[in-house]
Amino acid sequence: MTAFHQAAREKGWTLVEIGQRWGVSERQMSRIANNPSQKDLDAVRGLPAKNG
């Protein structure tokens, strides 16, 4: 699991949900998650926590 996946999971987000919020395709989201840049990591860590 990448740092991106871990940060998303800790906040309660799926890659599909993040992709929808960021306006990118599921395929592009997978590429980002598997090889994140520092700005991508900063962005996912800045997402609000989801309830439920």
N, CA, C, O and CB atoms as a CASP TS submission, in Angstrom:
PFRMAT TS
TARGET T0000
AUTHOR 0000-0000-0000
METHOD Language model
MODEL 1
PARENT N/A
ATOM      1  N   MET     1       0.849  -1.174   0.000  1.00  0.00           N
ATOM      2  CA  MET     1       0.000   0.000   0.000  1.00  0.00           C
ATOM      3  C   MET     1       0.898   1.242   0.000  1.00  0.00           C
ATOM      4  O   MET     1       1.836   1.350   0.790  1.00  0.00           O
ATOM      5  CB  MET     1      -0.968  -0.005   1.229  1.00  0.00           C
ATOM      6  N   THR     2       0.591   2.163  -0.892  1.00  0.00           N
ATOM      7  CA  THR     2       1.391   3.384  -0.975  1.00  0.00           C
ATOM      8  C   THR     2       0.963   4.375   0.107  1.00  0.00           C
ATOM      9  O   THR     2      -0.093   4.225   0.721  1.00  0.00           O
ATOM     10  CB  THR     2       1.259   4.025  -2.374  1.00  0.00           C
ATOM     11  N   ALA     3       1.788   5.375   0.327  1.00  0.00           N
ATOM     12  CA  ALA     3       1.457   6.427   1.292  1.00  0.00           C
ATOM     13  C   ALA     3       0.163   7.128   0.886  1.00  0.00           C
ATOM     14  O   ALA     3      -0.617   7.546   1.742  1.00  0.00           O
ATOM     15  CB  ALA     3       2.612   7.451   1.402  1.00  0.00           C
ATOM     16  N   PHE     4      -0.064   7.256  -0.421  1.00  0.00           N
ATOM     17  CA  PHE     4      -1.288   7.889  -0.915  1.00  0.00           C
ATOM     18  C   PHE     4      -2.507   7.057  -0.517  1.00  0.00           C
ATOM     19  O   PHE     4      -3.477   7.589   0.023  1.00  0.00           O
ATOM     20  CB  PHE     4      -1.232   8.065  -2.452  1.00  0.00           C
ATOM     21  N   HIS     5      -2.454   5.746  -0.788  1.00  0.00           N
ATOM     22  CA  HIS     5      -3.565   4.861  -0.428  1.00  0.00           C
ATOM     23  C   HIS     5      -3.828   4.906   1.079  1.00  0.00           C
ATOM     24  O   HIS     5      -4.977   4.962   1.517  1.00  0.00           O
ATOM     25  CB  HIS     5      -3.267   3.413  -0.873  1.00  0.00           C
ATOM     26  N   GLN     6      -2.762   4.880   1.855  1.00  0.00           N
ATOM     27  CA  GLN     6      -2.904   4.883   3.307  1.00  0.00           C
ATOM     28  C   GLN     6      -3.550   6.179   3.792  1.00  0.00           C
ATOM     29  O   GLN     6      -4.445   6.146   4.637  1.00  0.00           O
ATOM     30  CB  GLN     6      -1.539   4.690   3.977  1.00  0.00           C
ATOM     31  N   ALA     7      -3.108   7.308   3.268  1.00  0.00           N
ATOM     32  CA  ALA     7      -3.679   8.593   3.677  1.00  0.00           C
ATOM     33  C   ALA     7      -5.153   8.673   3.302  1.00  0.00           C
ATOM     34  O   ALA     7      -5.971   9.149   4.089  1.00  0.00           O
ATOM     35  CB  ALA     7      -2.906   9.757   3.035  1.00  0.00           C
ATOM     36  N   ALA     8      -5.494   8.211   2.104  1.00  0.00           N
ATOM     37  CA  ALA     8      -6.895   8.227   1.663  1.00  0.00           C
ATOM     38  C   ALA     8      -7.745   7.344   2.571  1.00  0.00           C
ATOM     39  O   ALA     8      -8.825   7.748   3.002  1.00  0.00           O
ATOM     40  CB  ALA     8      -7.012   7.754   0.194  1.00  0.00           C
ATOM     41  N   ARG     9      -7.262   6.154   2.857  1.00  0.00           N
ATOM     42  CA  ARG     9      -8.007   5.217   3.699  1.00  0.00           C
ATOM     43  C   ARG     9      -8.211   5.776   5.105  1.00  0.00           C
ATOM     44  O   ARG     9      -9.295   5.650   5.674  1.00  0.00           O
ATOM     45  CB  ARG     9      -7.278   3.871   3.772  1.00  0.00           C
ATOM     46  N   GLU    10      -7.171   6.394   5.665  1.00  0.00           N
ATOM     47  CA  GLU    10      -7.279   6.969   7.006  1.00  0.00           C
ATOM     48  C   GLU    10      -8.338   8.065   7.067  1.00  0.00           C
ATOM     49  O   GLU    10      -8.982   8.254   8.099  1.00  0.00           O
ATOM     50  CB  GLU    10      -5.932   7.526   7.450  1.00  0.00           C
ATOM     51  N   LYS    11      -8.516   8.785   5.964  1.00  0.00           N
ATOM     52  CA  LYS    11      -9.516   9.851   5.903  1.00  0.00           C
ATOM     53  C   LYS    11     -10.902   9.326   5.528  1.00  0.00           C
ATOM     54  O   LYS    11     -11.889  10.054   5.630  1.00  0.00           O
ATOM     55  CB  LYS    11      -9.084  10.909   4.904  1.00  0.00           C
ATOM     56  N   GLY    12     -10.980   8.062   5.095  1.00  0.00           N
ATOM     57  CA  GLY    12     -12.260   7.463   4.737  1.00  0.00           C
ATOM     58  C   GLY    12     -12.656   7.646   3.280  1.00  0.00           C
ATOM     59  O   GLY    12     -13.825   7.476   2.933  1.00  0.00           O
ATOM     60  N   TRP    13     -11.698   7.990   2.420  1.00  0.00           N
ATOM     61  CA  TRP    13     -11.967   8.238   1.002  1.00  0.00           C
ATOM     62  C   TRP    13     -11.548   7.051   0.153  1.00  0.00           C
ATOM     63  O   TRP    13     -10.574   6.365   0.466  1.00  0.00           O
ATOM     64  CB  TRP    13     -11.243   9.501   0.531  1.00  0.00           C
ATOM     65  N   THR    14     -12.300   6.809  -0.938  1.00  0.00           N
ATOM     66  CA  THR    14     -11.890   5.840  -1.950  1.00  0.00           C
ATOM     67  C   THR    14     -11.238   6.603  -3.093  1.00  0.00           C
ATOM     68  O   THR    14     -11.399   7.818  -3.208  1.00  0.00           O
ATOM     69  CB  THR    14     -13.106   4.988  -2.457  1.00  0.00           C
ATOM     70  N   LEU    15     -10.502   5.890  -3.936  1.00  0.00           N
ATOM     71  CA  LEU    15      -9.885   6.543  -5.091  1.00  0.00           C
ATOM     72  C   LEU    15     -10.942   7.099  -6.035  1.00  0.00           C
ATOM     73  O   LEU    15     -10.745   8.163  -6.623  1.00  0.00           O
ATOM     74  CB  LEU    15      -8.977   5.563  -5.838  1.00  0.00           C
ATOM     75  N   VAL    16     -12.048   6.402  -6.188  1.00  0.00           N
ATOM     76  CA  VAL    16     -13.131   6.881  -7.056  1.00  0.00           C
ATOM     77  C   VAL    16     -13.675   8.205  -6.525  1.00  0.00           C
ATOM     78  O   VAL    16     -13.886   9.141  -7.296  1.00  0.00           O
ATOM     79  CB  VAL    16     -14.269   5.828  -7.153  1.00  0.00           C
ATOM     80  N   GLU    17     -13.903   8.287  -5.223  1.00  0.00           N
ATOM     81  CA  GLU    17     -14.424   9.519  -4.628  1.00  0.00           C
ATOM     82  C   GLU    17     -13.443  10.677  -4.778  1.00  0.00           C
ATOM     83  O   GLU    17     -13.844  11.800  -5.082  1.00  0.00           O
ATOM     84  CB  GLU    17     -14.741   9.299  -3.153  1.00  0.00           C
ATOM     85  N   ILE    18     -12.171  10.406  -4.567  1.00  0.00           N
ATOM     86  CA  ILE    18     -11.164  11.456  -4.724  1.00  0.00           C
ATOM     87  C   ILE    18     -11.106  11.902  -6.176  1.00  0.00           C
ATOM     88  O   ILE    18     -11.033  13.098  -6.458  1.00  0.00           O
ATOM     89  CB  ILE    18      -9.776  10.965  -4.254  1.00  0.00           C
ATOM     90  N   GLY    19     -11.139  10.951  -7.092  1.00  0.00           N
ATOM     91  CA  GLY    19     -11.132  11.281  -8.513  1.00  0.00           C
ATOM     92  C   GLY    19     -12.305  12.164  -8.903  1.00  0.00           C
ATOM     93  O   GLY    19     -12.144  13.114  -9.668  1.00  0.00           O
ATOM     94  N   GLN    20     -13.479  11.857  -8.383  1.00  0.00           N
ATOM     95  CA  GLN    20     -14.655  12.681  -8.664  1.00  0.00           C
ATOM     96  C   GLN    20     -14.471  14.085  -8.092  1.00  0.00           C
ATOM     97  O   GLN    20     -14.802  15.073  -8.748  1.00  0.00           O
ATOM     98  CB  GLN    20     -15.926  12.030  -8.082  1.00  0.00           C
ATOM     99  N   ARG    21     -13.957  14.171  -6.902  1.00  0.00           N
ATOM    100  CA  ARG    21     -13.741  15.478  -6.267  1.00  0.00           C
ATOM    101  C   ARG    21     -12.697  16.297  -7.015  1.00  0.00           C
ATOM    102  O   ARG    21     -12.838  17.512  -7.146  1.00  0.00           O
ATOM    103  CB  ARG    21     -13.312  15.297  -4.811  1.00  0.00           C
ATOM    104  N   TRP    22     -11.647  15.636  -7.506  1.00  0.00           N
ATOM    105  CA  TRP    22     -10.553  16.312  -8.195  1.00  0.00           C
ATOM    106  C   TRP    22     -10.789  16.457  -9.689  1.00  0.00           C
ATOM    107  O   TRP    22     -10.028  17.141 -10.374  1.00  0.00           O
ATOM    108  CB  TRP    22      -9.273  15.571  -7.963  1.00  0.00           C
ATOM    109  N   GLY    23     -11.850  15.812 -10.207  1.00  0.00           N
ATOM    110  CA  GLY    23     -12.157  15.921 -11.629  1.00  0.00           C
ATOM    111  C   GLY    23     -11.230  15.124 -12.529  1.00  0.00           C
ATOM    112  O   GLY    23     -10.925  15.551 -13.643  1.00  0.00           O
ATOM    113  N   VAL    24     -10.780  13.966 -12.054  1.00  0.00           N
ATOM    114  CA  VAL    24      -9.921  13.102 -12.867  1.00  0.00           C
ATOM    115  C   VAL    24     -10.546  11.711 -12.962  1.00  0.00           C
ATOM    116  O   VAL    24     -11.334  11.316 -12.103  1.00  0.00           O
ATOM    117  CB  VAL    24      -8.483  13.020 -12.266  1.00  0.00           C
ATOM    118  N   SER    25     -10.192  10.982 -14.005  1.00  0.00           N
ATOM    119  CA  SER    25     -10.750   9.652 -14.235  1.00  0.00           C
ATOM    120  C   SER    25     -10.223   8.653 -13.206  1.00  0.00           C
ATOM    121  O   SER    25      -9.216   8.885 -12.536  1.00  0.00           O
ATOM    122  CB  SER    25     -10.420   9.173 -15.655  1.00  0.00           C
ATOM    123  N   GLU    26     -10.936   7.545 -13.107  1.00  0.00           N
ATOM    124  CA  GLU    26     -10.505   6.481 -12.201  1.00  0.00           C
ATOM    125  C   GLU    26      -9.131   5.947 -12.615  1.00  0.00           C
ATOM    126  O   GLU    26      -8.301   5.627 -11.764  1.00  0.00           O
ATOM    127  CB  GLU    26     -11.543   5.335 -12.180  1.00  0.00           C
ATOM    128  N   ARG    27      -8.903   5.855 -13.909  1.00  0.00           N
ATOM    129  CA  ARG    27      -7.608   5.375 -14.413  1.00  0.00           C
ATOM    130  C   ARG    27      -6.480   6.332 -14.012  1.00  0.00           C
ATOM    131  O   ARG    27      -5.424   5.898 -13.553  1.00  0.00           O
ATOM    132  CB  ARG    27      -7.651   5.219 -15.954  1.00  0.00           C
ATOM    133  N   GLN    28      -6.711   7.626 -14.188  1.00  0.00           N
ATOM    134  CA  GLN    28      -5.699   8.613 -13.810  1.00  0.00           C
ATOM    135  C   GLN    28      -5.487   8.611 -12.298  1.00  0.00           C
ATOM    136  O   GLN    28      -4.362   8.773 -11.825  1.00  0.00           O
ATOM    137  CB  GLN    28      -6.110  10.019 -14.289  1.00  0.00           C
ATOM    138  N   MET    29      -6.566   8.429 -11.545  1.00  0.00           N
ATOM    139  CA  MET    29      -6.456   8.383 -10.086  1.00  0.00           C
ATOM    140  C   MET    29      -5.585   7.206  -9.665  1.00  0.00           C
ATOM    141  O   MET    29      -4.790   7.325  -8.733  1.00  0.00           O
ATOM    142  CB  MET    29      -7.855   8.280  -9.433  1.00  0.00           C
ATOM    143  N   SER    30      -5.727   6.080 -10.338  1.00  0.00           N
ATOM    144  CA  SER    30      -4.903   4.914 -10.036  1.00  0.00           C
ATOM    145  C   SER    30      -3.431   5.211 -10.301  1.00  0.00           C
ATOM    146  O   SER    30      -2.563   4.831  -9.516  1.00  0.00           O
ATOM    147  CB  SER    30      -5.359   3.705 -10.863  1.00  0.00           C
ATOM    148  N   ARG    31      -3.162   5.882 -11.395  1.00  0.00           N
ATOM    149  CA  ARG    31      -1.772   6.256 -11.715  1.00  0.00           C
ATOM    150  C   ARG    31      -1.204   7.196 -10.653  1.00  0.00           C
ATOM    151  O   ARG    31      -0.065   7.033 -10.215  1.00  0.00           O
ATOM    152  CB  ARG    31      -1.697   6.925 -13.109  1.00  0.00           C
ATOM    153  N   ILE    32      -1.994   8.166 -10.248  1.00  0.00           N
ATOM    154  CA  ILE    32      -1.553   9.114  -9.216  1.00  0.00           C
ATOM    155  C   ILE    32      -1.269   8.365  -7.911  1.00  0.00           C
ATOM    156  O   ILE    32      -0.235   8.577  -7.278  1.00  0.00           O
ATOM    157  CB  ILE    32      -2.627  10.221  -8.986  1.00  0.00           C
ATOM    158  N   ALA    33      -2.192   7.493  -7.520  1.00  0.00           N
ATOM    159  CA  ALA    33      -2.069   6.779  -6.248  1.00  0.00           C
ATOM    160  C   ALA    33      -0.864   5.848  -6.221  1.00  0.00           C
ATOM    161  O   ALA    33      -0.241   5.666  -5.175  1.00  0.00           O
ATOM    162  CB  ALA    33      -3.329   5.986  -5.974  1.00  0.00           C
ATOM    163  N   ASN    34      -0.536   5.263  -7.357  1.00  0.00           N
ATOM    164  CA  ASN    34       0.575   4.316  -7.405  1.00  0.00           C
ATOM    165  C   ASN    34       1.938   4.972  -7.555  1.00  0.00           C
ATOM    166  O   ASN    34       2.961   4.333  -7.308  1.00  0.00           O
ATOM    167  CB  ASN    34       0.368   3.365  -8.530  1.00  0.00           C
ATOM    168  N   ASN    35       1.966   6.231  -7.954  1.00  0.00           N
ATOM    169  CA  ASN    35       3.230   6.961  -8.104  1.00  0.00           C
ATOM    170  C   ASN    35       2.990   8.438  -7.774  1.00  0.00           C
ATOM    171  O   ASN    35       3.131   9.301  -8.641  1.00  0.00           O
ATOM    172  CB  ASN    35       3.808   6.799  -9.557  1.00  0.00           C
ATOM    173  N   PRO    36       2.627   8.724  -6.519  1.00  0.00           N
ATOM    174  CA  PRO    36       2.242  10.089  -6.172  1.00  0.00           C
ATOM    175  C   PRO    36       3.429  11.051  -6.086  1.00  0.00           C
ATOM    176  O   PRO    36       4.512  10.691  -5.624  1.00  0.00           O
ATOM    177  CB  PRO    36       1.508  10.085  -4.860  1.00  0.00           C
ATOM    178  N   SER    37       3.198  12.270  -6.539  1.00  0.00           N
ATOM    179  CA  SER    37       4.181  13.335  -6.338  1.00  0.00           C
ATOM    180  C   SER    37       3.942  13.922  -4.947  1.00  0.00           C
ATOM    181  O   SER    37       2.947  13.600  -4.297  1.00  0.00           O
ATOM    182  CB  SER    37       4.075  14.447  -7.461  1.00  0.00           C
ATOM    183  N   GLN    38       4.833  14.765  -4.502  1.00  0.00           N
ATOM    184  CA  GLN    38       4.661  15.384  -3.188  1.00  0.00           C
ATOM    185  C   GLN    38       3.383  16.210  -3.136  1.00  0.00           C
ATOM    186  O   GLN    38       2.698  16.224  -2.113  1.00  0.00           O
ATOM    187  CB  GLN    38       5.869  16.262  -2.847  1.00  0.00           C
ATOM    188  N   LYS    39       3.053  16.899  -4.228  1.00  0.00           N
ATOM    189  CA  LYS    39       1.823  17.715  -4.229  1.00  0.00           C
ATOM    190  C   LYS    39       0.584  16.834  -4.123  1.00  0.00           C
ATOM    191  O   LYS    39      -0.403  17.233  -3.504  1.00  0.00           O
ATOM    192  CB  LYS    39       1.745  18.578  -5.508  1.00  0.00           C
ATOM    193  N   ASP    40       0.621  15.628  -4.726  1.00  0.00           N
ATOM    194  CA  ASP    40      -0.505  14.704  -4.613  1.00  0.00           C
ATOM    195  C   ASP    40      -0.655  14.212  -3.177  1.00  0.00           C
ATOM    196  O   ASP    40      -1.768  14.124  -2.658  1.00  0.00           O
ATOM    197  CB  ASP    40      -0.322  13.511  -5.567  1.00  0.00           C
ATOM    198  N   LEU    41       0.467  13.893  -2.537  1.00  0.00           N
ATOM    199  CA  LEU    41       0.420  13.461  -1.139  1.00  0.00           C
ATOM    200  C   LEU    41      -0.101  14.578  -0.243  1.00  0.00           C
ATOM    201  O   LEU    41      -0.920  14.335   0.644  1.00  0.00           O
ATOM    202  CB  LEU    41       1.812  13.012  -0.668  1.00  0.00           C
ATOM    203  N   ASP    42       0.367  15.794  -0.471  1.00  0.00           N
ATOM    204  CA  ASP    42      -0.107  16.933   0.311  1.00  0.00           C
ATOM    205  C   ASP    42      -1.611  17.127   0.123  1.00  0.00           C
ATOM    206  O   ASP    42      -2.334  17.406   1.079  1.00  0.00           O
ATOM    207  CB  ASP    42       0.650  18.213  -0.088  1.00  0.00           C
ATOM    208  N   ALA    43      -2.073  16.976  -1.120  1.00  0.00           N
ATOM    209  CA  ALA    43      -3.491  17.178  -1.417  1.00  0.00           C
ATOM    210  C   ALA    43      -4.361  16.123  -0.742  1.00  0.00           C
ATOM    211  O   ALA    43      -5.388  16.462  -0.154  1.00  0.00           O
ATOM    212  CB  ALA    43      -3.722  17.154  -2.925  1.00  0.00           C
ATOM    213  N   VAL    44      -3.975  14.861  -0.815  1.00  0.00           N
ATOM    214  CA  VAL    44      -4.795  13.815  -0.196  1.00  0.00           C
ATOM    215  C   VAL    44      -4.770  13.947   1.323  1.00  0.00           C
ATOM    216  O   VAL    44      -5.774  13.681   1.984  1.00  0.00           O
ATOM    217  CB  VAL    44      -4.300  12.415  -0.618  1.00  0.00           C
ATOM    218  N   ARG    45      -3.658  14.347   1.869  1.00  0.00           N
ATOM    219  CA  ARG    45      -3.585  14.539   3.327  1.00  0.00           C
ATOM    220  C   ARG    45      -4.419  15.728   3.780  1.00  0.00           C
ATOM    221  O   ARG    45      -4.819  15.800   4.942  1.00  0.00           O
ATOM    222  CB  ARG    45      -2.132  14.734   3.766  1.00  0.00           C
ATOM    223  N   GLY    46      -4.682  16.658   2.872  1.00  0.00           N
ATOM    224  CA  GLY    46      -5.487  17.836   3.194  1.00  0.00           C
ATOM    225  C   GLY    46      -6.986  17.631   3.052  1.00  0.00           C
ATOM    226  O   GLY    46      -7.764  18.525   3.385  1.00  0.00           O
ATOM    227  N   LEU    47      -7.406  16.457   2.559  1.00  0.00           N
ATOM    228  CA  LEU    47      -8.837  16.191   2.437  1.00  0.00           C
ATOM    229  C   LEU    47      -9.475  16.119   3.819  1.00  0.00           C
ATOM    230  O   LEU    47      -8.840  15.670   4.773  1.00  0.00           O
ATOM    231  CB  LEU    47      -9.087  14.881   1.659  1.00  0.00           C
ATOM    232  N   PRO    48     -10.720  16.558   3.932  1.00  0.00           N
ATOM    233  CA  PRO    48     -11.402  16.416   5.217  1.00  0.00           C
ATOM    234  C   PRO    48     -11.716  14.950   5.489  1.00  0.00           C
ATOM    235  O   PRO    48     -11.905  14.167   4.557  1.00  0.00           O
ATOM    236  CB  PRO    48     -12.696  17.257   5.243  1.00  0.00           C
ATOM    237  N   ALA    49     -11.771  14.585   6.747  1.00  0.00           N
ATOM    238  CA  ALA    49     -12.163  13.224   7.111  1.00  0.00           C
ATOM    239  C   ALA    49     -13.645  13.053   6.820  1.00  0.00           C
ATOM    240  O   ALA    49     -14.444  13.963   7.044  1.00  0.00           O
ATOM    241  CB  ALA    49     -11.852  12.925   8.612  1.00  0.00           C
ATOM    242  N   LYS    50     -14.006  11.871   6.315  1.00  0.00           N
ATOM    243  CA  LYS    50     -15.408  11.574   6.033  1.00  0.00           C
ATOM    244  C   LYS    50     -15.999  10.850   7.224  1.00  0.00           C
ATOM    245  O   LYS    50     -15.319  10.064   7.883  1.00  0.00           O
ATOM    246  CB  LYS    50     -15.560  10.726   4.739  1.00  0.00           C
ATOM    247  N   ASN    51     -17.238  11.108   7.495  1.00  0.00           N
ATOM    248  CA  ASN    51     -17.942  10.426   8.583  1.00  0.00           C
ATOM    249  C   ASN    51     -18.800   9.322   7.997  1.00  0.00           C
ATOM    250  O   ASN    51     -19.745   9.576   7.251  1.00  0.00           O
ATOM    251  CB  ASN    51     -18.812  11.420   9.406  1.00  0.00           C
ATOM    252  N   GLY    52     -18.452   8.086   8.349  1.00  0.00           N
ATOM    253  CA  GLY    52     -19.250   6.950   7.910  1.00  0.00           C
ATOM    254  C   GLY    52     -18.877   6.530   6.568  1.00  0.00           C
ATOM    255  O   GLY    52     -19.451   5.580   6.036  1.00  0.00           O
TER
END
